[in-house]
Amino acid sequence: MKARVFVTLKNGVLDPQGKAIGHALNGLGFGAVGEVRQGKVIDLELSETNEAKARAALNDMCEKLLANTVIEKYEIELKA
């Protein structure tokens, strides 16, 4: 089973890298770009075949290592 985890900063947490990306895009002539938030994508391949168990394990991974849950949120996408 394949999984993709999206980790982004929670709303209200300052995102200086996102702000820098937005300014750079505006400077390159992309004036329609407003607020930019950056994050990370983590792709994992799991040997687990049970979706509920895989999701539970991924939540545990995110809570323990993949995301700093004080300032970040995460979203899990599973593909069989």
PyMOL Python script that loads the backbone (N, CA, C, O; Angstrom):
from pymol import cmd

cmd.read_pdbstr("""\
ATOM      1  N   MET A   1       0.844  -1.166   0.000  1.00  0.00           N
ATOM      2  CA  MET A   1       0.000   0.000   0.000  1.00  0.00           C
ATOM      3  C   MET A   1       0.897   1.238   0.000  1.00  0.00           C
ATOM      4  O   MET A   1       1.913   1.283   0.694  1.00  0.00           O
ATOM      5  N   LYS A   2       0.512   2.226  -0.776  1.00  0.00           N
ATOM      6  CA  LYS A   2       1.279   3.468  -0.844  1.00  0.00           C
ATOM      7  C   LYS A   2       0.545   4.556  -0.085  1.00  0.00           C
ATOM      8  O   LYS A   2      -0.684   4.615  -0.065  1.00  0.00           O
ATOM      9  N   ALA A   3       1.331   5.409   0.533  1.00  0.00           N
ATOM     10  CA  ALA A   3       0.757   6.512   1.295  1.00  0.00           C
ATOM     11  C   ALA A   3       1.487   7.800   0.953  1.00  0.00           C
ATOM     12  O   ALA A   3       2.684   7.801   0.664  1.00  0.00           O
ATOM     13  N   ARG A   4       0.752   8.876   0.992  1.00  0.00           N
ATOM     14  CA  ARG A   4       1.336  10.204   0.818  1.00  0.00           C
ATOM     15  C   ARG A   4       0.852  11.050   1.994  1.00  0.00           C
ATOM     16  O   ARG A   4      -0.343  11.118   2.283  1.00  0.00           O
ATOM     17  N   VAL A   5       1.802  11.687   2.660  1.00  0.00           N
ATOM     18  CA  VAL A   5       1.489  12.537   3.810  1.00  0.00           C
ATOM     19  C   VAL A   5       1.843  13.972   3.436  1.00  0.00           C
ATOM     20  O   VAL A   5       2.963  14.258   3.012  1.00  0.00           O
ATOM     21  N   PHE A   6       0.879  14.865   3.598  1.00  0.00           N
ATOM     22  CA  PHE A   6       1.077  16.293   3.364  1.00  0.00           C
ATOM     23  C   PHE A   6       1.206  16.971   4.725  1.00  0.00           C
ATOM     24  O   PHE A   6       0.314  16.853   5.566  1.00  0.00           O
ATOM     25  N   VAL A   7       2.303  17.674   4.941  1.00  0.00           N
ATOM     26  CA  VAL A   7       2.526  18.370   6.206  1.00  0.00           C
ATOM     27  C   VAL A   7       2.637  19.859   5.902  1.00  0.00           C
ATOM     28  O   VAL A   7       3.466  20.275   5.093  1.00  0.00           O
ATOM     29  N   THR A   8       1.792  20.662   6.559  1.00  0.00           N
ATOM     30  CA  THR A   8       1.817  22.109   6.372  1.00  0.00           C
ATOM     31  C   THR A   8       1.693  22.792   7.722  1.00  0.00           C
ATOM     32  O   THR A   8       1.259  22.192   8.706  1.00  0.00           O
ATOM     33  N   LEU A   9       2.078  24.044   7.748  1.00  0.00           N
ATOM     34  CA  LEU A   9       1.946  24.813   8.980  1.00  0.00           C
ATOM     35  C   LEU A   9       0.465  25.075   9.263  1.00  0.00           C
ATOM     36  O   LEU A   9      -0.332  25.269   8.344  1.00  0.00           O
ATOM     37  N   LYS A  10       0.120  25.076  10.529  1.00  0.00           N
ATOM     38  CA  LYS A  10      -1.257  25.382  10.918  1.00  0.00           C
ATOM     39  C   LYS A  10      -1.565  26.839  10.594  1.00  0.00           C
ATOM     40  O   LYS A  10      -0.668  27.681  10.538  1.00  0.00           O
ATOM     41  N   ASN A  11      -2.850  27.122  10.381  1.00  0.00           N
ATOM     42  CA  ASN A  11      -3.282  28.505  10.158  1.00  0.00           C
ATOM     43  C   ASN A  11      -2.887  29.336  11.371  1.00  0.00           C
ATOM     44  O   ASN A  11      -3.025  28.890  12.511  1.00  0.00           O
ATOM     45  N   GLY A  12      -2.401  30.534  11.122  1.00  0.00           N
ATOM     46  CA  GLY A  12      -1.993  31.416  12.209  1.00  0.00           C
ATOM     47  C   GLY A  12      -0.515  31.323  12.543  1.00  0.00           C
ATOM     48  O   GLY A  12       0.017  32.188  13.239  1.00  0.00           O
ATOM     49  N   VAL A  13       0.159  30.283  12.055  1.00  0.00           N
ATOM     50  CA  VAL A  13       1.602  30.149  12.268  1.00  0.00           C
ATOM     51  C   VAL A  13       2.309  30.869  11.121  1.00  0.00           C
ATOM     52  O   VAL A  13       2.015  30.630   9.950  1.00  0.00           O
ATOM     53  N   LEU A  14       3.244  31.754  11.473  1.00  0.00           N
ATOM     54  CA  LEU A  14       3.956  32.505  10.450  1.00  0.00           C
ATOM     55  C   LEU A  14       4.735  31.561   9.535  1.00  0.00           C
ATOM     56  O   LEU A  14       5.324  30.577   9.985  1.00  0.00           O
ATOM     57  N   ASP A  15       4.724  31.883   8.244  1.00  0.00           N
ATOM     58  CA  ASP A  15       5.389  31.056   7.246  1.00  0.00           C
ATOM     59  C   ASP A  15       6.338  31.935   6.434  1.00  0.00           C
ATOM     60  O   ASP A  15       5.989  32.362   5.333  1.00  0.00           O
ATOM     61  N   PRO A  16       7.544  32.214   6.966  1.00  0.00           N
ATOM     62  CA  PRO A  16       8.463  33.101   6.249  1.00  0.00           C
ATOM     63  C   PRO A  16       8.901  32.537   4.902  1.00  0.00           C
ATOM     64  O   PRO A  16       9.116  33.307   3.966  1.00  0.00           O
ATOM     65  N   GLN A  17       9.038  31.233   4.775  1.00  0.00           N
ATOM     66  CA  GLN A  17       9.430  30.648   3.497  1.00  0.00           C
ATOM     67  C   GLN A  17       8.313  30.830   2.469  1.00  0.00           C
ATOM     68  O   GLN A  17       8.583  31.145   1.310  1.00  0.00           O
ATOM     69  N   GLY A  18       7.072  30.635   2.883  1.00  0.00           N
ATOM     70  CA  GLY A  18       5.936  30.868   1.992  1.00  0.00           C
ATOM     71  C   GLY A  18       5.873  32.319   1.551  1.00  0.00           C
ATOM     72  O   GLY A  18       5.586  32.615   0.391  1.00  0.00           O
ATOM     73  N   LYS A  19       6.146  33.229   2.492  1.00  0.00           N
ATOM     74  CA  LYS A  19       6.135  34.655   2.171  1.00  0.00           C
ATOM     75  C   LYS A  19       7.236  34.979   1.152  1.00  0.00           C
ATOM     76  O   LYS A  19       7.014  35.756   0.224  1.00  0.00           O
ATOM     77  N   ALA A  20       8.417  34.382   1.327  1.00  0.00           N
ATOM     78  CA  ALA A  20       9.522  34.621   0.390  1.00  0.00           C
ATOM     79  C   ALA A  20       9.183  34.079  -0.996  1.00  0.00           C
ATOM     80  O   ALA A  20       9.499  34.711  -2.004  1.00  0.00           O
ATOM     81  N   ILE A  21       8.544  32.919  -1.052  1.00  0.00           N
ATOM     82  CA  ILE A  21       8.132  32.344  -2.341  1.00  0.00           C
ATOM     83  C   ILE A  21       7.124  33.268  -3.019  1.00  0.00           C
ATOM     84  O   ILE A  21       7.221  33.526  -4.219  1.00  0.00           O
ATOM     85  N   GLY A  22       6.163  33.763  -2.251  1.00  0.00           N
ATOM     86  CA  GLY A  22       5.160  34.678  -2.800  1.00  0.00           C
ATOM     87  C   GLY A  22       5.779  35.946  -3.358  1.00  0.00           C
ATOM     88  O   GLY A  22       5.414  36.392  -4.446  1.00  0.00           O
ATOM     89  N   HIS A  23       6.729  36.539  -2.605  1.00  0.00           N
ATOM     90  CA  HIS A  23       7.406  37.756  -3.079  1.00  0.00           C
ATOM     91  C   HIS A  23       8.196  37.470  -4.353  1.00  0.00           C
ATOM     92  O   HIS A  23       8.180  38.273  -5.286  1.00  0.00           O
ATOM     93  N   ALA A  24       8.890  36.327  -4.398  1.00  0.00           N
ATOM     94  CA  ALA A  24       9.669  35.978  -5.584  1.00  0.00           C
ATOM     95  C   ALA A  24       8.763  35.791  -6.800  1.00  0.00           C
ATOM     96  O   ALA A  24       9.093  36.246  -7.895  1.00  0.00           O
ATOM     97  N   LEU A  25       7.637  35.131  -6.615  1.00  0.00           N
ATOM     98  CA  LEU A  25       6.697  34.940  -7.725  1.00  0.00           C
ATOM     99  C   LEU A  25       6.149  36.275  -8.214  1.00  0.00           C
ATOM    100  O   LEU A  25       6.040  36.503  -9.419  1.00  0.00           O
ATOM    101  N   ASN A  26       5.803  37.160  -7.275  1.00  0.00           N
ATOM    102  CA  ASN A  26       5.339  38.499  -7.664  1.00  0.00           C
ATOM    103  C   ASN A  26       6.429  39.233  -8.442  1.00  0.00           C
ATOM    104  O   ASN A  26       6.145  39.904  -9.435  1.00  0.00           O
ATOM    105  N   GLY A  27       7.690  39.102  -7.982  1.00  0.00           N
ATOM    106  CA  GLY A  27       8.817  39.749  -8.650  1.00  0.00           C
ATOM    107  C   GLY A  27       9.068  39.196 -10.048  1.00  0.00           C
ATOM    108  O   GLY A  27       9.623  39.892 -10.898  1.00  0.00           O
ATOM    109  N   LEU A  28       8.671  37.970 -10.290  1.00  0.00           N
ATOM    110  CA  LEU A  28       8.821  37.359 -11.610  1.00  0.00           C
ATOM    111  C   LEU A  28       7.640  37.664 -12.535  1.00  0.00           C
ATOM    112  O   LEU A  28       7.562  37.154 -13.653  1.00  0.00           O
ATOM    113  N   GLY A  29       6.730  38.500 -12.049  1.00  0.00           N
ATOM    114  CA  GLY A  29       5.618  38.915 -12.895  1.00  0.00           C
ATOM    115  C   GLY A  29       4.321  38.158 -12.665  1.00  0.00           C
ATOM    116  O   GLY A  29       3.349  38.370 -13.390  1.00  0.00           O
ATOM    117  N   PHE A  30       4.287  37.288 -11.680  1.00  0.00           N
ATOM    118  CA  PHE A  30       3.055  36.551 -11.366  1.00  0.00           C
ATOM    119  C   PHE A  30       2.266  37.333 -10.315  1.00  0.00           C
ATOM    120  O   PHE A  30       2.177  36.926  -9.156  1.00  0.00           O
ATOM    121  N   GLY A  31       1.704  38.447 -10.733  1.00  0.00           N
ATOM    122  CA  GLY A  31       1.017  39.354  -9.827  1.00  0.00           C
ATOM    123  C   GLY A  31      -0.273  38.814  -9.252  1.00  0.00           C
ATOM    124  O   GLY A  31      -0.769  39.342  -8.257  1.00  0.00           O
ATOM    125  N   ALA A  32      -0.829  37.777  -9.850  1.00  0.00           N
ATOM    126  CA  ALA A  32      -2.089  37.218  -9.354  1.00  0.00           C
ATOM    127  C   ALA A  32      -1.884  36.339  -8.127  1.00  0.00           C
ATOM    128  O   ALA A  32      -2.857  35.918  -7.502  1.00  0.00           O
ATOM    129  N   VAL A  33      -0.626  36.054  -7.772  1.00  0.00           N
ATOM    130  CA  VAL A  33      -0.348  35.201  -6.616  1.00  0.00           C
ATOM    131  C   VAL A  33      -0.540  36.008  -5.345  1.00  0.00           C
ATOM    132  O   VAL A  33       0.046  37.077  -5.174  1.00  0.00           O
ATOM    133  N   GLY A  34      -1.371  35.478  -4.456  1.00  0.00           N
ATOM    134  CA  GLY A  34      -1.602  36.120  -3.167  1.00  0.00           C
ATOM    135  C   GLY A  34      -0.767  35.443  -2.099  1.00  0.00           C
ATOM    136  O   GLY A  34       0.448  35.303  -2.241  1.00  0.00           O
ATOM    137  N   GLU A  35      -1.422  35.028  -1.032  1.00  0.00           N
ATOM    138  CA  GLU A  35      -0.718  34.376   0.072  1.00  0.00           C
ATOM    139  C   GLU A  35      -0.216  33.001  -0.365  1.00  0.00           C
ATOM    140  O   GLU A  35      -0.917  32.261  -1.055  1.00  0.00           O
ATOM    141  N   VAL A  36       0.999  32.676   0.044  1.00  0.00           N
ATOM    142  CA  VAL A  36       1.605  31.378  -0.258  1.00  0.00           C
ATOM    143  C   VAL A  36       1.956  30.693   1.057  1.00  0.00           C
ATOM    144  O   VAL A  36       2.538  31.309   1.950  1.00  0.00           O
ATOM    145  N   ARG A  37       1.600  29.420   1.171  1.00  0.00           N
ATOM    146  CA  ARG A  37       1.978  28.588   2.318  1.00  0.00           C
ATOM    147  C   ARG A  37       2.755  27.406   1.761  1.00  0.00           C
ATOM    148  O   ARG A  37       2.315  26.771   0.803  1.00  0.00           O
ATOM    149  N   GLN A  38       3.884  27.111   2.342  1.00  0.00           N
ATOM    150  CA  GLN A  38       4.681  25.986   1.865  1.00  0.00           C
ATOM    151  C   GLN A  38       4.589  24.843   2.858  1.00  0.00           C
ATOM    152  O   GLN A  38       4.224  25.029   4.019  1.00  0.00           O
ATOM    153  N   GLY A  39       4.927  23.661   2.378  1.00  0.00           N
ATOM    154  CA  GLY A  39       4.882  22.487   3.232  1.00  0.00           C
ATOM    155  C   GLY A  39       5.769  21.410   2.658  1.00  0.00           C
ATOM    156  O   GLY A  39       6.667  21.682   1.861  1.00  0.00           O
ATOM    157  N   LYS A  40       5.512  20.186   3.068  1.00  0.00           N
ATOM    158  CA  LYS A  40       6.303  19.073   2.549  1.00  0.00           C
ATOM    159  C   LYS A  40       5.395  17.891   2.265  1.00  0.00           C
ATOM    160  O   LYS A  40       4.329  17.742   2.862  1.00  0.00           O
ATOM    161  N   VAL A  41       5.844  17.050   1.332  1.00  0.00           N
ATOM    162  CA  VAL A  41       5.125  15.830   0.961  1.00  0.00           C
ATOM    163  C   VAL A  41       6.054  14.661   1.252  1.00  0.00           C
ATOM    164  O   VAL A  41       7.226  14.681   0.878  1.00  0.00           O
ATOM    165  N   ILE A  42       5.526  13.646   1.919  1.00  0.00           N
ATOM    166  CA  ILE A  42       6.306  12.459   2.250  1.00  0.00           C
ATOM    167  C   ILE A  42       5.588  11.251   1.651  1.00  0.00           C
ATOM    168  O   ILE A  42       4.433  10.985   1.985  1.00  0.00           O
ATOM    169  N   ASP A  43       6.269  10.523   0.769  1.00  0.00           N
ATOM    170  CA  ASP A  43       5.717   9.313   0.160  1.00  0.00           C
ATOM    171  C   ASP A  43       6.281   8.099   0.880  1.00  0.00           C
ATOM    172  O   ASP A  43       7.489   7.999   1.092  1.00  0.00           O
ATOM    173  N   LEU A  44       5.404   7.181   1.252  1.00  0.00           N
ATOM    174  CA  LEU A  44       5.811   5.964   1.945  1.00  0.00           C
ATOM    175  C   LEU A  44       5.193   4.755   1.271  1.00  0.00           C
ATOM    176  O   LEU A  44       4.088   4.828   0.732  1.00  0.00           O
ATOM    177  N   GLU A  45       5.903   3.657   1.305  1.00  0.00           N
ATOM    178  CA  GLU A  45       5.362   2.395   0.838  1.00  0.00           C
ATOM    179  C   GLU A  45       5.258   1.488   2.056  1.00  0.00           C
ATOM    180  O   GLU A  45       6.243   1.265   2.760  1.00  0.00           O
ATOM    181  N   LEU A  46       4.061   0.968   2.300  1.00  0.00           N
ATOM    182  CA  LEU A  46       3.793   0.146   3.481  1.00  0.00           C
ATOM    183  C   LEU A  46       3.488  -1.289   3.063  1.00  0.00           C
ATOM    184  O   LEU A  46       2.879  -1.528   2.020  1.00  0.00           O
ATOM    185  N   SER A  47       3.918  -2.238   3.887  1.00  0.00           N
ATOM    186  CA  SER A  47       3.593  -3.642   3.613  1.00  0.00           C
ATOM    187  C   SER A  47       2.208  -4.002   4.150  1.00  0.00           C
ATOM    188  O   SER A  47       1.676  -5.066   3.834  1.00  0.00           O
ATOM    189  N   GLU A  48       1.625  -3.120   4.959  1.00  0.00           N
ATOM    190  CA  GLU A  48       0.287  -3.348   5.535  1.00  0.00           C
ATOM    191  C   GLU A  48      -0.759  -3.339   4.425  1.00  0.00           C
ATOM    192  O   GLU A  48      -0.724  -2.478   3.545  1.00  0.00           O
ATOM    193  N   THR A  49      -1.689  -4.294   4.461  1.00  0.00           N
ATOM    194  CA  THR A  49      -2.749  -4.361   3.447  1.00  0.00           C
ATOM    195  C   THR A  49      -4.098  -3.907   3.990  1.00  0.00           C
ATOM    196  O   THR A  49      -5.012  -3.625   3.216  1.00  0.00           O
ATOM    197  N   ASN A  50      -4.231  -3.834   5.310  1.00  0.00           N
ATOM    198  CA  ASN A  50      -5.470  -3.390   5.938  1.00  0.00           C
ATOM    199  C   ASN A  50      -5.452  -1.864   6.023  1.00  0.00           C
ATOM    200  O   ASN A  50      -4.578  -1.282   6.666  1.00  0.00           O
ATOM    201  N   GLU A  51      -6.419  -1.224   5.373  1.00  0.00           N
ATOM    202  CA  GLU A  51      -6.429   0.242   5.309  1.00  0.00           C
ATOM    203  C   GLU A  51      -6.535   0.891   6.685  1.00  0.00           C
ATOM    204  O   GLU A  51      -5.853   1.879   6.957  1.00  0.00           O
ATOM    205  N   ALA A  52      -7.377   0.350   7.547  1.00  0.00           N
ATOM    206  CA  ALA A  52      -7.549   0.935   8.884  1.00  0.00           C
ATOM    207  C   ALA A  52      -6.249   0.847   9.688  1.00  0.00           C
ATOM    208  O   ALA A  52      -5.874   1.795  10.377  1.00  0.00           O
ATOM    209  N   LYS A  53      -5.570  -0.295   9.595  1.00  0.00           N
ATOM    210  CA  LYS A  53      -4.304  -0.454  10.320  1.00  0.00           C
ATOM    211  C   LYS A  53      -3.224   0.456   9.741  1.00  0.00           C
ATOM    212  O   LYS A  53      -2.423   1.030  10.478  1.00  0.00           O
ATOM    213  N   ALA A  54      -3.211   0.582   8.414  1.00  0.00           N
ATOM    214  CA  ALA A  54      -2.237   1.454   7.764  1.00  0.00           C
ATOM    215  C   ALA A  54      -2.461   2.904   8.181  1.00  0.00           C
ATOM    216  O   ALA A  54      -1.511   3.623   8.493  1.00  0.00           O
ATOM    217  N   ARG A  55      -3.720   3.327   8.185  1.00  0.00           N
ATOM    218  CA  ARG A  55      -4.033   4.705   8.568  1.00  0.00           C
ATOM    219  C   ARG A  55      -3.651   4.960  10.033  1.00  0.00           C
ATOM    220  O   ARG A  55      -3.121   6.021  10.363  1.00  0.00           O
ATOM    221  N   ALA A  56      -3.922   3.986  10.905  1.00  0.00           N
ATOM    222  CA  ALA A  56      -3.564   4.128  12.318  1.00  0.00           C
ATOM    223  C   ALA A  56      -2.050   4.237  12.483  1.00  0.00           C
ATOM    224  O   ALA A  56      -1.563   5.052  13.266  1.00  0.00           O
ATOM    225  N   ALA A  57      -1.308   3.412  11.741  1.00  0.00           N
ATOM    226  CA  ALA A  57       0.152   3.456  11.818  1.00  0.00           C
ATOM    227  C   ALA A  57       0.680   4.793  11.293  1.00  0.00           C
ATOM    228  O   ALA A  57       1.598   5.373  11.873  1.00  0.00           O
ATOM    229  N   LEU A  58       0.102   5.273  10.204  1.00  0.00           N
ATOM    230  CA  LEU A  58       0.530   6.553   9.643  1.00  0.00           C
ATOM    231  C   LEU A  58       0.238   7.710  10.591  1.00  0.00           C
ATOM    232  O   LEU A  58       1.059   8.615  10.738  1.00  0.00           O
ATOM    233  N   ASN A  59      -0.922   7.685  11.231  1.00  0.00           N
ATOM    234  CA  ASN A  59      -1.225   8.720  12.227  1.00  0.00           C
ATOM    235  C   ASN A  59      -0.181   8.711  13.330  1.00  0.00           C
ATOM    236  O   ASN A  59       0.285   9.764  13.763  1.00  0.00           O
ATOM    237  N   ASP A  60       0.184   7.516  13.784  1.00  0.00           N
ATOM    238  CA  ASP A  60       1.191   7.378  14.829  1.00  0.00           C
ATOM    239  C   ASP A  60       2.542   7.923  14.351  1.00  0.00           C
ATOM    240  O   ASP A  60       3.233   8.614  15.099  1.00  0.00           O
ATOM    241  N   MET A  61       2.918   7.609  13.099  1.00  0.00           N
ATOM    242  CA  MET A  61       4.171   8.114  12.532  1.00  0.00           C
ATOM    243  C   MET A  61       4.181   9.642  12.490  1.00  0.00           C
ATOM    244  O   MET A  61       5.182  10.278  12.820  1.00  0.00           O
ATOM    245  N   CYS A  62       3.066  10.210  12.085  1.00  0.00           N
ATOM    246  CA  CYS A  62       2.969  11.674  12.000  1.00  0.00           C
ATOM    247  C   CYS A  62       3.066  12.312  13.372  1.00  0.00           C
ATOM    248  O   CYS A  62       3.763  13.310  13.556  1.00  0.00           O
ATOM    249  N   GLU A  63       2.367  11.734  14.331  1.00  0.00           N
ATOM    250  CA  GLU A  63       2.363  12.290  15.681  1.00  0.00           C
ATOM    251  C   GLU A  63       3.738  12.192  16.346  1.00  0.00           C
ATOM    252  O   GLU A  63       4.109  13.053  17.143  1.00  0.00           O
ATOM    253  N   LYS A  64       4.494  11.133  16.014  1.00  0.00           N
ATOM    254  CA  LYS A  64       5.783  10.901  16.671  1.00  0.00           C
ATOM    255  C   LYS A  64       6.980  11.496  15.936  1.00  0.00           C
ATOM    256  O   LYS A  64       7.974  11.854  16.567  1.00  0.00           O
ATOM    257  N   LEU A  65       6.897  11.609  14.590  1.00  0.00           N
ATOM    258  CA  LEU A  65       8.090  12.027  13.854  1.00  0.00           C
ATOM    259  C   LEU A  65       7.835  12.953  12.674  1.00  0.00           C
ATOM    260  O   LEU A  65       8.507  13.977  12.543  1.00  0.00           O
ATOM    261  N   LEU A  66       6.894  12.621  11.827  1.00  0.00           N
ATOM    262  CA  LEU A  66       6.776  13.302  10.544  1.00  0.00           C
ATOM    263  C   LEU A  66       6.273  14.734  10.634  1.00  0.00           C
ATOM    264  O   LEU A  66       6.591  15.555   9.773  1.00  0.00           O
ATOM    265  N   ALA A  67       5.495  15.047  11.662  1.00  0.00           N
ATOM    266  CA  ALA A  67       4.955  16.404  11.807  1.00  0.00           C
ATOM    267  C   ALA A  67       5.189  16.910  13.231  1.00  0.00           C
ATOM    268  O   ALA A  67       5.107  16.149  14.196  1.00  0.00           O
ATOM    269  N   ASN A  68       5.475  18.177  13.340  1.00  0.00           N
ATOM    270  CA  ASN A  68       5.540  18.832  14.649  1.00  0.00           C
ATOM    271  C   ASN A  68       4.128  19.339  14.922  1.00  0.00           C
ATOM    272  O   ASN A  68       3.761  20.433  14.493  1.00  0.00           O
ATOM    273  N   THR A  69       3.342  18.541  15.635  1.00  0.00           N
ATOM    274  CA  THR A  69       1.912  18.821  15.761  1.00  0.00           C
ATOM    275  C   THR A  69       1.590  20.072  16.577  1.00  0.00           C
ATOM    276  O   THR A  69       0.430  20.474  16.663  1.00  0.00           O
ATOM    277  N   VAL A  70       2.600  20.683  17.171  1.00  0.00           N
ATOM    278  CA  VAL A  70       2.369  21.954  17.852  1.00  0.00           C
ATOM    279  C   VAL A  70       2.100  23.049  16.828  1.00  0.00           C
ATOM    280  O   VAL A  70       1.242  23.907  17.035  1.00  0.00           O
ATOM    281  N   ILE A  71       2.843  23.013  15.716  1.00  0.00           N
ATOM    282  CA  ILE A  71       2.712  24.074  14.710  1.00  0.00           C
ATOM    283  C   ILE A  71       2.307  23.568  13.331  1.00  0.00           C
ATOM    284  O   ILE A  71       2.017  24.366  12.440  1.00  0.00           O
ATOM    285  N   GLU A  72       2.284  22.239  13.146  1.00  0.00           N
ATOM    286  CA  GLU A  72       1.970  21.688  11.826  1.00  0.00           C
ATOM    287  C   GLU A  72       0.734  20.796  11.870  1.00  0.00           C
ATOM    288  O   GLU A  72       0.403  20.201  12.895  1.00  0.00           O
ATOM    289  N   LYS A  73       0.067  20.725  10.725  1.00  0.00           N
ATOM    290  CA  LYS A  73      -1.042  19.793  10.548  1.00  0.00           C
ATOM    291  C   LYS A  73      -0.646  18.836   9.432  1.00  0.00           C
ATOM    292  O   LYS A  73       0.245  19.128   8.635  1.00  0.00           O
ATOM    293  N   TYR A  74      -1.315  17.698   9.383  1.00  0.00           N
ATOM    294  CA  TYR A  74      -0.983  16.724   8.350  1.00  0.00           C
ATOM    295  C   TYR A  74      -2.242  16.107   7.784  1.00  0.00           C
ATOM    296  O   TYR A  74      -3.295  16.067   8.421  1.00  0.00           O
ATOM    297  N   GLU A  75      -2.091  15.627   6.560  1.00  0.00           N
ATOM    298  CA  GLU A  75      -3.189  14.982   5.843  1.00  0.00           C
ATOM    299  C   GLU A  75      -2.611  13.708   5.225  1.00  0.00           C
ATOM    300  O   GLU A  75      -1.510  13.718   4.673  1.00  0.00           O
ATOM    301  N   ILE A  76      -3.361  12.622   5.325  1.00  0.00           N
ATOM    302  CA  ILE A  76      -2.897  11.324   4.825  1.00  0.00           C
ATOM    303  C   ILE A  76      -3.741  10.893   3.634  1.00  0.00           C
ATOM    304  O   ILE A  76      -4.970  10.962   3.662  1.00  0.00           O
ATOM    305  N   GLU A  77      -3.049  10.446   2.582  1.00  0.00           N
ATOM    306  CA  GLU A  77      -3.716   9.924   1.389  1.00  0.00           C
ATOM    307  C   GLU A  77      -3.212   8.483   1.178  1.00  0.00           C
ATOM    308  O   GLU A  77      -2.004   8.261   1.089  1.00  0.00           O
ATOM    309  N   LEU A  78      -4.111   7.527   1.099  1.00  0.00           N
ATOM    310  CA  LEU A  78      -3.739   6.133   0.901  1.00  0.00           C
ATOM    311  C   LEU A  78      -4.147   5.642  -0.477  1.00  0.00           C
ATOM    312  O   LEU A  78      -5.204   6.008  -0.992  1.00  0.00           O
ATOM    313  N   LYS A  79      -3.290   4.801  -1.074  1.00  0.00           N
ATOM    314  CA  LYS A  79      -3.593   4.170  -2.358  1.00  0.00           C
ATOM    315  C   LYS A  79      -3.262   2.698  -2.241  1.00  0.00           C
ATOM    316  O   LYS A  79      -2.168   2.340  -1.804  1.00  0.00           O
ATOM    317  N   ALA A  80      -4.184   1.848  -2.624  1.00  0.00           N
ATOM    318  CA  ALA A  80      -3.957   0.397  -2.526  1.00  0.00           C
ATOM    319  C   ALA A  80      -2.965  -0.082  -3.551  1.00  0.00           C
ATOM    320  O   ALA A  80      -2.662  -1.274  -3.606  1.00  0.00           O
TER     321      ALA A  80
END
""", "prot")
cmd.dss("prot")
cmd.show_as("cartoon", "prot")
cmd.util.cbc("prot")
cmd.orient("prot")
